[in-house]
Amino acid sequence: MTVIVRALHLGDPADTEAFARVRRACLPAMLATPASVAYDAAHAHPDAHYRQLIAQTGAGEVIGTAQVGLAYDSPQPGQGYANVYVHPEHTGRGAGTLLLRTAEEHLAQHGATEVHCWALDAPRNVAWAAARGYRSSRSAHFLRLDLTSAALPPRQPPPPHVELRPASAYAADPRPLFGLDAEATSDEPGDIQAELADYDQWLRDTWRQPLLNHELTTVALVDGAPAAFTAALTDGEGRYVSGMTGTARAFRGRGLAKLAKNDSLHRARAAGITVAYTGNDTGNEPMLAINKWLGYVLDATEIRHVRTLAH
């Protein structure tokens, strides 16, 4: 069967719908909607050289996708990423290999020296990555919580001087949340370190992203200042993902992240959300402990892979 790879046509609703559909089929824990796919393409930072690729059959059916770009906000230059997904019903046709090759060529043209990608922790996927020159690195878990049946821990009253608010309370000026997110992100485990320094780009990448639910995102304040948060992403179809949970360094060890995440999940269930997902680096023991306490169970594991590009 003939497979071709091309760039996503941003103005074509059929393309954005197909892109989101394949992503959902491959990894439900990574939310994607036609609106979020289109938004990412339209608002990516120029230095990211961001591209969304589609693999389709000769009959025009979309069977694979790739998100490709440079980690422009990393202090280490030349770090690229290529997140390739092929629909489970269409593997073995060469779509993944063609997507990855196209992605690598694009990244090399824009100065990438390394390419990072994820592969599901299954023998076939790991062998596929190794056969294409990728070496395994760290791993991460995707966890799942059925909000229709799981018994969440009861809500706890905040301790003295602590208050919980939705992110929508900062609609007029979200800059305090930017500072909190930047500090938490800088300490997040990962192969590619990120530094959030551009407030306007943060507004585009995070605050205005269609998936971010300001009402269900919970912020914990200490003496009126944001100290911890959990970002809630929703797709309008009953799915919820914890986009990021973090605490400012000065307030860690007080249970504020646990307090914020439990509050957000309770409000999500009340709003009709049926399933919640979250992701954790396998070495992030504090967050894994919080998620176990909340009732999350293992849904999938991915292994980060990296390849050095020849120049």
KEMI-450264 format. One line per 4 residues: their letters; for each residue x negated, y, z negated of N, C-alpha, C. Coordinates in Angstrom, 3 decimals. Atoms other than C-alpha are relative to their C-alpha. Last residue first. Layout:
BEGIN
a> X:Y:Z:X:Y:Z:X:Y:Z; ... $
This chain:
BEGIN
halt> 0.093:-1.243:-0.777:-26.228:16.707:-10.129:-1.256:-0.022:0.845; 1.300:-0.209:-0.647:-25.086:13.417:-11.674:0.033:1.276:0.810; -0.021:-0.122:-1.462:-22.065:13.595:-13.969:-1.405:0.241:0.532; 0.857:-1.092:-0.430:-22.325:12.290:-17.510:-0.039:0.020:1.518 $
rvhr> 0.964:0.333:-1.037:-19.359:10.117:-18.417:-0.798:1.238:0.344; 0.734:-1.115:-0.594:-17.235:10.185:-21.552:-0.971:-0.522:1.038; 1.139:0.423:-0.811:-14.570:7.958:-23.024:-0.667:1.229:0.615; 0.608:-1.059:-0.787:-12.088:8.586:-25.844:-1.209:-0.553:0.742 $
ieta> 1.442:-0.153:0.222:-10.255:5.492:-26.980:-0.525:1.076:0.932; 0.798:-0.353:-1.175:-6.473:5.475:-27.306:-1.458:0.142:-0.407; 1.343:-0.523:0.275:-4.319:3.693:-29.858:-0.695:0.288:1.322; 1.011:0.291:-1.027:-0.572:3.103:-29.730:-1.336:0.574:-0.454 $
dlvy> -0.690:0.165:-1.278:2.582:3.122:-31.889:-0.980:-0.366:1.114; 0.856:-0.051:-1.185:1.260:2.705:-35.434:0.816:-0.269:1.262; 0.625:1.290:-0.298:3.877:3.412:-38.097:-0.790:0.125:1.307; 0.399:0.270:-1.385:4.916:6.722:-39.672:-0.625:-1.390:0.119 $
glwk> -0.670:1.156:-0.571:6.615:6.572:-43.086:-0.341:-0.292:1.442; -1.222:-0.431:-0.656:5.853:10.017:-44.505:0.756:-1.148:0.654; -0.948:-0.384:1.052:3.321:8.536:-46.931:1.343:0.415:0.589; -0.446:1.252:0.604:1.569:6.848:-44.003:1.029:0.280:-1.080 $
nial> -0.946:0.606:-0.930:1.475:10.221:-42.238:0.498:-1.358:-0.495; -1.256:-0.758:0.012:-0.096:11.929:-45.231:1.035:-0.682:0.878; -0.661:0.279:1.278:-2.716:9.195:-45.581:1.333:0.727:-0.094; -0.543:1.353:-0.101:-3.581:9.416:-41.876:0.743:-0.373:-1.288 $
mpen> -1.244:-0.070:-0.751:-3.933:13.184:-42.298:0.623:-1.382:0.174; -1.034:-0.775:0.707:-6.472:12.824:-45.125:1.332:0.055:0.752; -0.682:0.707:1.083:-8.315:9.913:-43.425:1.048:0.837:-0.731; -0.621:-1.083:0.759:-9.160:11.696:-40.188:0.837:-0.592:-1.132 $
gtdn> 0.828:-0.343:1.154:-11.542:9.008:-38.932:0.582:1.090:-0.868; 0.040:1.128:0.926:-8.994:7.385:-36.620:-0.866:0.274:-1.224; 1.303:0.631:-0.150:-8.301:10.779:-35.042:-0.106:-1.113:-1.035; 1.094:-0.196:0.945:-4.624:11.332:-35.543:-1.281:-0.636:0.485 $
gtya> 1.274:0.590:-0.396:-1.537:11.745:-33.387:-1.081:0.342:-1.002; 1.140:-0.802:0.419:2.091:12.336:-34.301:-1.268:-0.724:0.418; 1.330:0.542:-0.261:5.418:11.155:-32.983:-1.053:0.934:-0.598; 1.118:-0.918:0.183:8.962:11.782:-34.180:-1.311:-0.741:0.255 $
vtig> 1.295:0.666:0.147:12.131:10.043:-33.020:-1.092:1.056:-0.076; -0.130:1.428:0.308:15.823:10.941:-33.284:-1.327:-0.720:-0.206; 1.161:0.710:-0.532:15.876:14.749:-33.458:0.072:-1.464:-0.443; -0.353:1.026:-0.975:19.437:15.901:-34.193:-1.173:-0.706:0.643 $
aara> -0.271:-0.626:-1.298:18.768:19.243:-35.920:0.310:-1.020:1.092; -1.261:-0.724:0.120:19.082:17.657:-39.378:0.404:0.643:1.320; -1.068:1.000:0.055:16.360:15.204:-38.375:1.362:0.674:-0.096; -0.127:0.589:-1.329:14.114:18.080:-37.345:1.125:-1.027:0.029 $
rhls> -0.779:-0.933:-0.810:14.802:19.945:-40.592:0.186:-0.533:1.424; -1.367:-0.044:0.526:13.677:16.954:-42.627:0.870:0.910:0.856; -0.671:1.234:-0.410:10.655:16.503:-40.366:1.440:-0.057:-0.519; -0.293:-0.062:-1.430:9.611:20.154:-40.753:0.768:-1.239:0.455 $
dnka> -1.076:-0.973:-0.212:9.878:20.018:-44.537:0.412:0.051:1.465; -1.233:0.627:0.477:7.805:16.838:-44.689:1.193:0.939:0.205; -0.393:1.014:-0.973:5.129:18.432:-42.509:1.302:-0.688:-0.427; -0.487:-0.609:-1.238:4.934:21.607:-44.578:0.518:-1.062:0.966 $
lkal> -1.230:-0.735:0.295:4.674:19.841:-47.954:0.617:0.556:1.279; -1.027:1.010:0.253:2.091:17.375:-46.656:1.352:0.668:-0.237; -0.306:0.584:-1.310:0.048:20.260:-45.230:1.092:-1.058:-0.138; -0.828:-0.930:-0.763:0.302:22.100:-48.564:0.369:-0.551:1.376 $
grgr> -1.209:0.644:-0.495:-0.891:19.163:-50.675:0.888:0.883:0.853; -1.149:-0.352:0.830:-3.330:21.244:-52.697:1.305:-0.627:0.487; -0.049:0.810:1.201:-6.578:19.728:-51.381:1.165:0.307:-0.915; -0.050:1.435:-0.215:-7.198:22.491:-48.871:-0.026:-0.752:-1.331 $
fara> -1.194:0.571:0.638:-6.309:26.079:-49.745:0.109:-1.511:0.194; -0.112:-0.404:1.405:-9.552:27.970:-49.128:1.148:-0.682:-0.728; 1.009:0.646:0.849:-10.235:26.017:-45.931:0.202:0.309:-1.482; 1.165:-0.876:0.137:-6.975:27.069:-44.271:-0.958:-0.588:-1.030 $
tgtm> 0.015:-0.828:1.206:-4.706:24.085:-43.736:-1.249:0.864:0.004; 1.267:-0.453:0.552:-3.796:22.215:-40.581:0.180:0.898:-1.199; -0.239:-0.266:1.413:-1.173:20.270:-38.692:-1.330:0.386:-0.621; 1.201:-0.267:0.785:-1.162:20.357:-34.909:0.447:0.228:-1.431 $
gsvy> 1.051:-0.484:-0.877:1.289:19.361:-32.188:-1.315:0.224:-0.717; 0.797:-0.928:0.803:3.471:17.188:-34.385:-1.186:0.451:0.844; 1.418:0.328:0.182:5.693:15.650:-31.730:-0.629:1.053:-0.897; 0.740:-0.996:0.785:9.492:15.545:-31.588:-1.444:-0.477:-0.117 $
rgeg> 1.367:0.369:0.364:11.808:13.651:-29.208:-0.727:1.198:-0.613; 0.065:0.754:1.245:15.585:14.013:-29.136:-1.377:-0.407:-0.445; -0.622:1.305:-0.213:15.964:15.040:-25.497:-0.153:-0.900:-1.230; -1.414:-0.171:-0.277:15.294:18.789:-25.815:0.744:-1.302:0.226 $
dtla> -0.265:0.028:-1.438:11.555:18.197:-25.449:1.476:0.169:0.356; -1.204:0.766:-0.314:10.310:19.143:-28.904:0.288:0.113:1.492; -0.295:-0.032:-1.427:6.940:20.284:-30.248:1.228:-0.865:0.246; -0.982:0.963:-0.504:6.614:21.066:-33.941:0.239:0.224:1.484 $
atfa> -0.640:-0.467:-1.231:3.489:22.760:-35.306:0.907:-1.092:0.534; -0.134:1.127:-0.918:2.617:21.955:-38.916:0.794:0.494:1.190; -1.097:0.057:-0.961:1.285:24.755:-41.066:0.050:-1.371:0.657; -0.058:1.313:-0.648:-0.977:25.746:-43.928:1.194:-0.013:0.942 $
apag> 1.100:0.822:0.499:-2.136:28.931:-45.706:-0.041:-1.375:0.641; -0.008:1.356:-0.558:-0.042:31.738:-44.233:-1.234:-0.784:-0.430; 0.905:0.140:-1.141:-0.140:34.737:-46.660:0.039:-1.434:0.529; -0.431:-0.752:-1.173:2.768:35.712:-48.923:-0.871:-0.132:1.227 $
dvla> -0.039:-1.429:0.321:1.203:34.652:-52.209:0.268:0.843:1.247; 0.452:-0.146:1.381:0.512:31.267:-50.652:-0.122:1.484:-0.285; 0.643:-1.244:0.398:2.503:30.633:-47.491:-0.394:-0.064:-1.468; 0.065:-0.132:1.457:3.351:27.261:-45.986:-0.800:1.256:-0.334 $
vttl> 1.194:-0.678:0.517:4.382:27.460:-42.328:0.111:0.070:-1.512; -0.026:-0.468:1.389:6.853:25.053:-40.737:-1.344:0.590:-0.397; 1.379:-0.143:0.465:7.460:24.595:-37.006:0.028:0.636:-1.391; 0.387:1.220:0.707:11.100:23.508:-36.613:-1.459:-0.009:-0.428 $
ehnl> -0.888:0.220:1.146:12.437:26.967:-35.729:-0.424:-1.218:-0.819; 0.325:-0.937:1.076:9.473:27.905:-33.532:0.854:-0.250:-1.239; -1.264:-0.335:0.636:9.834:24.804:-31.371:-0.286:0.869:-1.217; 0.132:-0.409:1.400:6.761:24.666:-29.149:1.352:0.459:-0.541 $
lpqr> -0.214:1.112:0.915:7.577:22.725:-25.963:-0.032:0.424:-1.466; -1.411:0.384:0.132:8.078:25.821:-23.803:0.263:-1.121:-0.998; -0.161:1.286:-0.696:4.548:27.099:-24.546:1.435:-0.485:-0.187; -1.070:-0.096:-0.995:4.918:30.709:-25.681:0.192:-1.289:0.793 $
wtdr> -1.195:-0.643:0.545:2.954:30.397:-28.925:1.174:0.005:0.988; -0.635:0.617:1.163:0.423:27.861:-27.712:1.351:0.626:-0.346; 0.218:1.449:0.106:-1.341:28.434:-24.417:0.883:-0.653:-1.049; -0.418:0.716:-1.214:0.058:31.859:-23.548:-0.085:-1.507:-0.183 $
lwqd> -1.426:-0.264:-0.215:-0.076:33.378:-27.042:0.505:-0.780:1.208; -0.710:0.839:0.968:-3.420:31.676:-27.580:1.509:0.198:0.124; -0.066:1.329:-0.601:-4.628:33.338:-24.375:0.698:-0.978:-0.937; -0.945:-0.030:-1.120:-3.677:36.737:-25.773:0.115:-1.365:0.666 $
ydal> -1.372:-0.021:0.495:-5.389:35.986:-29.079:1.010:-0.037:1.143; -0.749:-0.888:-0.892:-8.695:34.969:-27.501:1.476:-0.052:-0.392; 0.441:-1.373:0.232:-11.053:33.516:-30.121:0.807:1.015:0.791; -1.085:-0.884:-0.412:-9.870:29.947:-30.552:-0.391:1.426:-0.349 $
eaqi> 0.003:-1.234:0.772:-13.098:27.948:-30.698:1.116:0.899:0.535; -0.698:-1.141:-0.571:-12.909:24.348:-29.538:-0.097:1.186:-0.954; -0.417:-0.987:0.981:-15.266:21.446:-30.180:0.625:1.207:0.701; 0.129:-1.348:-0.551:-15.302:18.687:-27.610:0.506:0.987:-1.033 $
dgpe> 1.229:-0.023:-0.778:-15.963:15.226:-29.032:-0.276:1.373:0.585; -0.114:0.181:-1.441:-13.347:15.651:-31.714:-1.347:0.057:0.677; 0.955:0.959:-0.579:-12.547:16.160:-35.375:0.186:-0.115:1.512; -0.648:1.230:-0.435:-10.608:19.385:-36.172:-1.034:-0.960:0.582 $
dsta> 0.429:1.111:0.853:-12.607:21.973:-38.118:0.594:-1.339:0.423; 1.469:0.052:0.006:-12.462:24.739:-35.495:-0.530:-1.157:-0.838; 0.488:0.625:-1.231:-8.781:23.967:-34.942:-1.516:-0.147:-0.004; -0.259:1.435:0.070:-7.891:24.716:-38.570:-0.553:-0.723:1.224 $
eadl> 0.849:0.584:1.039:-9.594:28.114:-38.495:0.193:-1.508:-0.073; 1.399:-0.050:-0.427:-8.069:29.102:-35.155:-0.914:-0.656:-1.026; 0.213:1.044:-1.000:-4.592:27.929:-36.193:-1.463:-0.046:0.432; -0.066:1.289:0.687:-4.692:30.073:-39.333:-0.276:-1.155:0.954 $
gflp> 1.177:0.127:0.852:-5.864:33.144:-37.441:-0.051:-1.329:-0.722; 1.158:0.205:-0.867:-3.240:32.633:-34.745:-1.261:-0.197:-0.840; 0.017:1.432:-0.315:-0.559:32.241:-37.402:-1.153:-0.345:0.933; 0.473:0.763:1.177:-1.396:35.681:-38.802:-0.052:-1.507:0.256 $
rpda> 1.459:-0.018:0.166:-1.155:37.055:-35.211:-0.473:-0.723:-1.266; 0.551:1.312:0.365:2.455:35.905:-34.763:-1.500:-0.018:-0.268; 1.464:-0.089:0.047:3.889:39.431:-34.906:-0.581:-1.332:-0.440; 0.409:-1.376:-0.311:7.585:39.998:-34.125:-1.510:0.150:0.047 $
ayas> -0.266:-0.321:-1.402:8.363:36.278:-33.921:-0.487:1.388:0.377; 1.123:-0.805:-0.501:6.661:35.585:-37.240:0.199:0.413:1.457; 0.092:-1.186:0.854:9.792:34.344:-39.052:-1.107:0.941:0.460; -0.827:-1.059:-0.588:10.240:32.023:-36.057:-0.001:1.255:-0.857 $
aprl> 0.872:-0.884:-0.783:7.323:30.016:-37.461:0.794:1.141:0.630; 0.167:0.429:-1.392:9.731:28.618:-40.033:-0.892:0.986:0.739; -0.748:-0.776:-0.983:9.032:29.509:-43.665:-0.134:-0.644:1.375; -0.057:0.603:-1.322:7.931:27.628:-46.764:0.872:0.850:0.909 $
evhp> -1.280:-0.154:-0.680:6.879:29.519:-49.899:-0.090:-0.664:1.368; -0.038:0.616:-1.329:4.093:28.923:-52.412:1.417:0.108:0.557; 0.696:-0.865:-0.962:3.408:31.239:-55.394:-0.028:-0.577:1.417; -0.014:-1.462:0.193:4.476:28.522:-57.849:-0.863:0.712:1.038 $
pppq> 0.587:-0.430:1.274:4.742:25.013:-56.358:0.046:1.519:-0.134; 1.372:-0.525:-0.089:7.147:24.353:-53.500:-0.523:0.392:-1.371; 0.031:-1.464:0.127:10.202:22.249:-54.413:-1.434:0.504:0.082; 0.496:-0.409:1.302:9.844:18.731:-53.049:0.022:1.521:-0.099 $
rppl> 0.620:-1.325:0.005:11.910:17.336:-50.208:-0.401:0.358:-1.419; -0.877:-1.143:0.320:12.574:13.656:-50.618:-0.765:1.315:0.058; 0.164:-0.373:1.409:10.214:11.271:-48.801:0.900:1.198:-0.314; 1.062:-0.961:0.259:11.762:10.374:-45.454:-0.162:0.215:-1.502 $
aast> -0.305:-0.794:1.194:13.853:7.238:-45.282:-1.173:0.929:-0.276; 1.052:-0.114:1.011:13.502:5.953:-41.730:0.461:0.876:-1.165; -0.079:1.037:1.032:16.683:5.005:-39.867:-1.022:0.164:-1.116; -1.376:0.464:0.170:17.594:7.644:-37.303:0.133:-0.995:-1.133 $
ldlr> -0.734:-0.884:0.904:14.301:9.502:-37.746:1.464:-0.399:-0.151; -1.392:0.039:-0.439:12.296:6.631:-36.286:0.841:0.809:-0.979; -0.922:-0.010:1.128:8.691:7.612:-36.981:1.423:0.073:0.540; -1.411:-0.196:-0.334:5.876:6.842:-34.537:0.857:-0.085:-1.254 $
lfha> -0.892:0.567:0.997:2.097:7.092:-34.767:1.436:0.391:0.315; -1.308:-0.622:-0.121:-0.433:7.653:-31.994:0.931:-0.740:-0.950; -1.260:0.720:0.089:-3.904:6.692:-33.125:1.167:0.911:0.363; -1.080:-0.738:0.648:-7.239:8.100:-32.022:1.268:-0.829:0.037 $
srss> -1.352:0.460:-0.300:-10.569:6.617:-31.024:1.007:0.827:-0.788; -0.905:0.133:1.133:-14.122:7.915:-30.812:1.371:-0.510:0.447; 0.358:-0.900:1.086:-16.583:7.262:-27.998:0.976:-0.239:-1.152; -1.008:-0.263:1.017:-16.562:4.715:-25.218:-0.555:0.865:-1.118 $
rygr> 0.354:0.662:1.248:-18.905:4.978:-22.264:1.003:0.412:-1.084; -0.363:-0.702:1.233:-17.625:5.806:-18.811:-0.384:-0.833:-1.215; 1.124:-0.712:0.588:-19.402:4.630:-15.675:0.289:0.743:-1.281; 0.170:-1.274:-0.711:-16.437:3.618:-13.553:-1.016:0.905:-0.681 $
aaaw> 0.403:0.298:-1.373:-16.544:-0.044:-14.610:-0.231:1.265:0.811; 1.409:0.391:0.003:-16.482:1.103:-18.242:-0.499:-0.254:1.414; 0.822:-1.186:0.254:-13.199:2.960:-17.725:-1.490:-0.339:0.067; -0.141:-0.905:-1.153:-11.507:-0.041:-16.109:-0.886:1.233:-0.175 $
avnr> 0.875:0.528:-1.050:-12.856:-2.365:-18.811:0.044:0.893:1.239; 1.379:-0.274:0.419:-11.266:-0.160:-21.490:-0.987:-0.501:1.058; 0.262:-1.433:-0.110:-7.946:-0.173:-19.649:-1.446:0.339:-0.350; -0.005:-0.400:-1.405:-7.868:-3.932:-19.060:-0.369:1.476:0.166 $
padl> 1.169:0.489:-0.751:-8.974:-4.801:-22.602:-0.043:0.476:1.442; -0.373:1.316:-0.517:-6.361:-2.544:-24.251:-1.147:-0.474:0.880; 0.843:1.037:0.594:-7.072:0.520:-26.372:0.556:-1.373:0.360; -0.687:0.777:1.018:-5.436:3.015:-24.036:-0.883:-1.149:-0.470 $
awch> -0.501:1.277:-0.521:-7.975:5.083:-22.159:0.688:-0.736:-1.137; -0.534:0.961:0.958:-8.764:8.754:-22.728:0.427:-1.269:0.724; -1.332:0.504:-0.303:-10.985:11.010:-20.643:0.406:-0.985:-1.090; -0.609:0.753:1.085:-14.045:13.195:-21.026:1.385:-0.459:0.441 $
veta> -1.449:0.145:-0.143:-16.167:14.364:-18.107:0.499:-0.899:-1.119; -0.587:1.182:0.615:-19.680:15.696:-18.608:1.508:0.008:0.228; 1.100:0.962:0.135:-21.843:18.099:-16.610:0.455:-1.290:-0.665; -0.087:0.982:1.080:-18.990:20.267:-15.333:-1.207:-0.927:0.020 $
ghqa> 1.078:-0.024:0.980:-20.085:23.178:-13.160:0.086:-0.982:-1.144; -0.116:-1.149:0.901:-16.999:24.023:-11.131:-0.935:-0.101:-1.196; 0.055:-1.238:-0.774:-17.675:21.778:-8.136:0.013:1.237:-0.886; 1.402:-0.206:-0.386:-18.408:18.941:-10.547:-0.174:1.286:0.787 $
lhee> 0.731:-0.493:1.169:-14.932:19.340:-12.054:-1.463:0.269:0.332; -0.447:-1.359:0.321:-13.183:19.046:-8.689:-0.815:0.577:-1.157; 0.506:-0.888:-1.057:-15.234:16.034:-7.649:0.379:1.448:-0.282; 1.437:-0.180:0.215:-14.552:14.352:-10.982:-0.594:0.935:1.042 $
atrl> 0.207:-0.859:1.157:-10.801:14.916:-10.643:-1.484:0.285:-0.221; -0.366:-1.356:-0.420:-10.684:13.475:-7.132:-0.242:0.985:-1.133; 1.028:-0.458:-0.932:-12.573:10.384:-8.289:0.273:1.432:0.446; 1.208:-0.300:0.756:-10.277:10.006:-11.305:-1.100:0.527:0.910 $
lltg> -0.226:-1.188:0.816:-7.098:10.258:-9.230:-1.282:0.412:-0.730; -0.030:-1.141:-0.910:-8.439:7.800:-6.658:0.248:1.305:-0.754; 1.356:-0.234:-0.500:-9.401:5.297:-9.333:-0.044:1.218:0.906; 0.815:-0.560:1.068:-6.047:5.636:-11.076:-1.403:0.331:0.460 $
agrg> -0.392:-1.383:0.255:-4.072:5.165:-7.858:-0.872:0.642:-1.063; 1.072:-0.946:-0.286:-6.002:2.074:-6.804:0.342:1.447:-0.278; -0.092:-0.418:-1.399:-2.975:-0.220:-6.526:-1.061:1.032:0.386; 0.668:0.951:-0.884:-3.555:-2.207:-9.724:0.051:0.360:1.471 $
thep> 1.445:0.127:0.191:-0.999:-0.311:-11.785:-0.572:-0.997:1.007; 0.726:-0.203:-1.260:2.421:0.586:-10.407:-1.517:-0.049:-0.184; -0.514:0.903:-1.028:4.949:-0.572:-13.020:-0.785:0.080:1.309; 0.269:1.413:0.309:2.951:0.924:-15.884:0.486:-0.981:1.062 $
hvyv> -1.232:0.628:0.485:3.007:4.379:-14.215:-0.234:-1.482:-0.223; -0.673:0.691:-1.102:-0.558:5.599:-13.816:1.203:-0.732:-0.576; -1.056:0.934:0.398:-2.014:8.183:-16.190:0.661:-0.571:1.246; -0.622:0.725:-1.113:-5.286:10.083:-15.863:1.032:-0.985:-0.542 $
nayg> -0.956:0.899:0.644:-6.474:12.714:-18.329:0.866:-0.646:1.078; -0.847:0.560:-1.052:-9.557:14.258:-16.765:0.900:-1.038:-0.647; -0.897:1.085:0.411:-11.626:16.500:-19.009:0.858:-0.417:1.186; -1.223:0.146:-0.764:-14.636:18.717:-18.485:0.860:-1.125:-0.540 $
qgpq> -0.825:1.096:0.479:-17.393:19.956:-20.777:1.325:-0.040:0.771; 0.038:1.157:-0.889:-19.963:22.031:-18.913:0.847:-1.175:-0.424; -0.462:-0.130:-1.385:-20.683:24.555:-21.630:-0.022:-1.323:0.755; 0.922:0.782:-0.827:-20.876:23.741:-25.356:0.476:0.045:1.446 $
psdy> 1.318:-0.644:0.057:-19.210:26.488:-27.402:-1.055:-0.734:0.823; 0.993:0.751:0.756:-15.871:25.093:-26.169:-1.325:0.753:-0.032; 0.114:-0.557:1.346:-13.133:27.535:-25.147:-0.980:-0.779:-0.875; 0.606:-1.334:-0.073:-13.552:26.842:-21.401:-0.238:0.597:-1.388 $
algv> -0.260:-0.489:1.347:-12.913:23.131:-21.881:-0.685:1.356:-0.141; 1.180:-0.240:0.813:-12.898:22.570:-18.122:0.422:0.520:-1.370; 0.454:-1.356:0.264:-9.940:21.089:-16.305:-1.293:0.036:-0.773; 1.434:-0.157:-0.199:-7.968:18.131:-15.027:-0.406:1.436:-0.315 $
qatg> 0.221:-1.375:0.443:-4.540:16.777:-15.833:-1.504:0.192:-0.081; 1.233:-0.343:0.712:-3.906:13.628:-13.823:0.041:1.478:-0.365; 0.271:-1.423:0.211:-0.783:11.909:-12.551:-1.368:0.168:-0.646; 1.089:-0.336:0.904:0.316:8.569:-11.154:-0.205:1.493:-0.092 $
iveg> 0.298:1.125:0.889:3.181:6.767:-9.392:-1.129:0.304:-0.987; 1.081:-0.389:0.899:4.930:9.539:-7.448:-0.220:-1.118:-1.015; -0.295:0.220:1.418:7.045:7.954:-4.672:-1.223:0.352:-0.852; -0.240:-1.228:0.741:6.486:9.579:-1.272:0.306:-0.173:-1.467 $
agtq> -1.435:-0.295:-0.058:6.894:6.519:0.939:0.358:1.244:-0.805; -0.308:-0.495:-1.332:3.134:6.474:1.537:1.461:0.355:0.174; 0.044:1.029:-1.035:2.748:6.135:-2.185:0.296:0.630:1.358; -1.280:0.460:-0.533:1.996:9.020:-4.480:-0.211:-1.040:1.087 $
ailq> 0.238:1.130:-0.908:-0.800:10.085:-6.791:1.361:-0.489:0.469; -1.043:1.006:-0.148:-0.317:13.554:-8.280:-0.500:-1.087:0.944; 0.050:0.847:-1.186:-2.921:15.984:-9.560:1.111:-1.041:-0.047; -0.860:1.148:0.237:-2.543:18.869:-11.977:0.062:-0.790:1.303 $
ryha> -0.752:0.567:-1.118:-5.417:21.299:-11.833:0.856:-1.158:-0.497; -0.975:1.049:0.293:-7.028:23.628:-14.376:0.735:-0.441:1.256; -0.117:0.632:-1.331:-10.080:25.635:-13.368:0.959:-1.196:-0.073; -0.266:1.427:0.180:-10.421:26.260:-17.128:0.021:-0.736:1.334 $
dpha> 1.259:0.714:0.195:-12.123:29.608:-16.500:0.195:-1.495:-0.225; 0.742:0.169:-1.269:-8.913:30.987:-15.013:-1.275:-0.812:-0.147; 1.084:-0.989:-0.069:-7.013:30.281:-18.260:-0.786:-0.212:1.293; 1.333:0.471:0.389:-3.914:28.196:-17.611:-1.026:1.112:0.151 $
haad> 0.602:-0.839:1.029:-0.624:30.092:-17.435:-1.362:-0.480:-0.472; -0.115:-1.433:-0.278:1.062:28.905:-14.230:-0.788:0.863:-0.974; 0.681:-0.351:-1.246:-0.109:25.311:-14.369:-0.030:1.501:0.212; 1.439:0.248:0.149:0.801:24.839:-18.018:-0.770:0.426:1.244 $
yavs> 0.579:-1.064:0.830:4.199:26.485:-17.475:-1.510:-0.174:-0.136; 0.110:-1.216:-0.808:5.115:24.184:-14.588:-0.665:1.122:-0.786; 0.966:0.269:-1.064:4.353:21.066:-16.622:-0.221:1.248:0.845; 1.337:-0.091:0.599:6.149:22.506:-19.659:-1.086:-0.262:1.032 $
apta> 0.318:-1.380:0.368:9.297:23.249:-17.634:-1.402:0.122:-0.581; 0.288:-0.793:-1.204:9.354:19.847:-15.937:-0.396:1.431:-0.329; -1.252:-0.322:-0.677:9.085:18.268:-19.384:-0.356:0.732:1.286; 0.119:-0.724:-1.266:6.159:16.543:-21.055:1.395:0.205:0.556 $
lmap> -1.187:-0.582:-0.614:5.702:15.213:-24.554:-0.339:0.715:1.298; 0.470:-1.249:-0.579:2.713:13.010:-25.335:1.169:0.623:0.768; 0.459:-0.881:1.070:3.967:10.312:-27.731:-0.568:1.321:0.504; -1.107:-0.798:0.542:5.971:8.719:-24.913:-0.432:0.988:-1.079 $
lcar> 0.313:-0.311:1.391:2.723:7.630:-23.231:1.102:0.887:-0.579; 1.320:0.500:0.397:2.872:6.024:-19.805:-0.254:0.170:-1.493; 0.034:1.455:-0.131:6.594:6.375:-19.093:-1.308:-0.575:-0.512; -0.860:0.583:1.038:6.707:9.916:-20.475:-0.050:-1.525:0.042 $
rvra> 0.635:-0.186:1.304:3.721:10.970:-18.352:0.812:-0.641:-1.110; 1.109:0.949:0.097:5.271:9.431:-15.238:-0.692:0.116:-1.350; -0.540:1.355:0.112:8.547:11.297:-15.789:-1.113:-1.030:-0.154; -0.447:0.208:1.376:6.816:14.627:-16.441:0.498:-1.429:-0.207 $
faet> 1.186:-0.068:0.846:4.939:14.465:-13.130:0.382:-0.296:-1.448; 0.710:1.274:-0.159:8.077:13.341:-11.302:-1.231:-0.056:-0.893; -0.807:1.045:0.634:10.088:16.276:-12.697:-0.713:-1.343:0.079; 0.129:-0.166:1.451:7.305:18.738:-11.842:0.807:-1.050:-0.749 $
dapd> 1.358:0.321:0.443:7.074:17.389:-8.288:-0.129:0.092:-1.519; 0.159:1.450:-0.077:10.825:17.329:-7.659:-1.380:-0.431:-0.486; -0.554:0.644:1.200:11.106:20.899:-8.924:-0.149:-1.520:0.018; -0.872:1.108:-0.390:8.730:22.062:-6.145:0.533:-0.691:-1.249 $
glhl> -1.339:-0.488:-0.292:7.256:25.504:-6.790:1.004:-1.076:0.351; -0.590:-0.670:1.153:4.185:24.157:-8.547:1.433:0.447:0.256; -0.593:-1.195:-0.600:3.328:21.682:-5.825:0.813:0.710:-1.068; -1.411:-0.206:0.271:1.099:19.244:-7.712:0.472:1.281:0.670 $
arvi> -0.333:-0.909:1.090:-2.258:18.769:-6.047:1.516:0.080:-0.170; -0.119:-1.405:-0.386:-2.757:15.706:-3.890:0.274:0.844:-1.234; 0.044:-0.905:1.150:-3.723:12.072:-4.164:0.029:1.430:0.519; 0.716:-1.262:-0.212:-2.745:9.495:-1.567:0.062:0.811:-1.281 $
vtm> -0.161:-0.964:1.093:-1.840:5.839:-1.951:-0.806:1.231:0.344; 0.747:-1.252:-0.079:-1.293:3.435:0.944:0.332:0.888:-1.192; -0.838:-1.193:0.000:0.000:0.000:0.000:-0.874:1.244:0.000 $
